[in-house]
Amino acid sequence: MKQRLLSLLFLLFWTVFPGFGQNTYSILPKPLRLDPGAGEFIFPSDPLIAVASTDPALRRLAEELANQIGKVTGKDTKVFAGNFRVKDGINFVTSKETKLGAEGYCLEVTPKRIIITAEQSKGFFYGVQTLLQLMPTQIYGSERAENIKWRIPCCYIEDRPRYAYRGLMLDVGRHFYPVAFIKKFIDLIAMHKMNTFHWHLTDDQGWRIEIKKYPKLTEIGSQRSQTMLGHYNDQKYDGKPYGGFYTQEEIRQVVKYAQERFVTVVPEIEMPGHALAALAAYPQYGNNPDKIYKVGTKWGVYEDVYAPKDETFRFLEDILTEVMDLFPGQYIHIGGDECPKNQWQESRFCQDLMKKEGLKDEHELQSYFIRRIDRFVTSKGRKMIGWDEILEGGISPNATIMSWRGTEGGMLAAQQHHDAIMSPGNFCYLDHYQADAKTQPLAIGGLTPLEESYAYDPTPANLATEEAKHIIGVQGNVWTEYMPSSEYVEYMTFPRAIALAEVGWTSAERKNITDFKQRLEVHKQRLDYLKVNYFGAPGNGKFTYRWPLKK
Ligand code: TNX
């Protein structure tokens, strides 16, 4: 009788709180396998984190975890170096036999202890991200949290990503953001188990990376006389000079910071189009040496592009040499998008070059341009990425394609056995509105709600198995024409980037929007502790046209 009453009460409880219980495991992105367990691990007063490996990255990770637990729980948390399964503690166990790959991990929580098993430090890093998400959300705070029962629900998790490339791009050309924000952005990338920060460093409206050999790139190219106000169609300007750039020292700092969070930074240096800021500094590399170029003040596409001259290639190779010295990752992004051909059509030099090289049109000239750069990048042992326009006029032998004008480019690349990263506008453009424009601060246009980003499946169904292997991942793009501040970037980026993180990590069968949204509700508390101004955050629900809004 008592038993039946209990089950009845239980049933009633479930009807009233249907989401209850699921929130216990609000892990984003969703792991490959999660078996809930009975009971919980309760933090002792002096938790230990045992690390057997001498890998410095792993030691640092353990130290950081210990610091965070110590800071927020007030418990005396220490790292113990040794191969020892500590009771009442967290164990990092390195194993070559997890079958979960370089980024995978296994996490076991029992009432007695916690064990994270992984092959590499990256895997441990992701295991730790998951572990933090099993703790009370206060663990993300920056000070001691009182009156919390520090416990972790028992479970068994096996996890690894669906795709090897999981990226987020930030455009710092249209607006410039301080290094502190770039680091916060990288923290958020890493927390959601993405592994690539694509840094769009140059554009018509600003050159943002110091190049020692060409100081005018930043002296002149990083400054513009004014900025568009309101929407493009309003054709209004603020009349205020605007500028900023990152020194090489700052860039090294950011790259190191990212490395420590297992995030690779992919620098993008735009060519042959989106080159106006560079041409304002060095007009000799344009098609009209007599023209006075000015750093762009309005958005959109400019006709001023590089001339495919030997001097230009030397200039670009010098720049790329410094860039490669700063960014040790394998990929170098060379842009390649939106390159109007008018100036090449009108240029005697270009027309002669086309004849000499047997190029039948300006698309082939673009392809010639990209191939020369590809050859250079490849000769330095790196891989080149370009936007899908670089397919026009013939794809360069070693190029990886970033597909933005829909998914066609990525598919074509994969069919030609080139790697492709999917970033189609409809799903991945985080500069689009995320809700009815009338309720939102100014954005470029479009409408890409959270649900749409979430629904994206990067691997087109009609690719053959061998071709599908070339779809190496997915990326969200934050173009910032309409994002004048870091808070604005956060508002546009989150939570949609979290949906894309799950698209990149979680297998298609495991995805479910209702379940995602339930987990997200808990997750928002974590974002609150991290002071992320996401869409829907308390205090920014009501938008008026102007920014910043009251928080
Ligand atoms: C197209 S996507 C661009 C960017 C703009 C963006 C605005 C791509 C490779 N080029 O220059 O900022 O649209 O959504």
Boltz pocket constraint, residues with backbone or C-beta under 6 A from the ligand:
constraints:
  - pocket:
      binder: B
      contacts: [[A, 337], [A, 338], [A, 387], [A, 404], [A, 429], [A, 431], [A, 444], [A, 479], [A, 480], [A, 481]]
      max_distance: 6.0
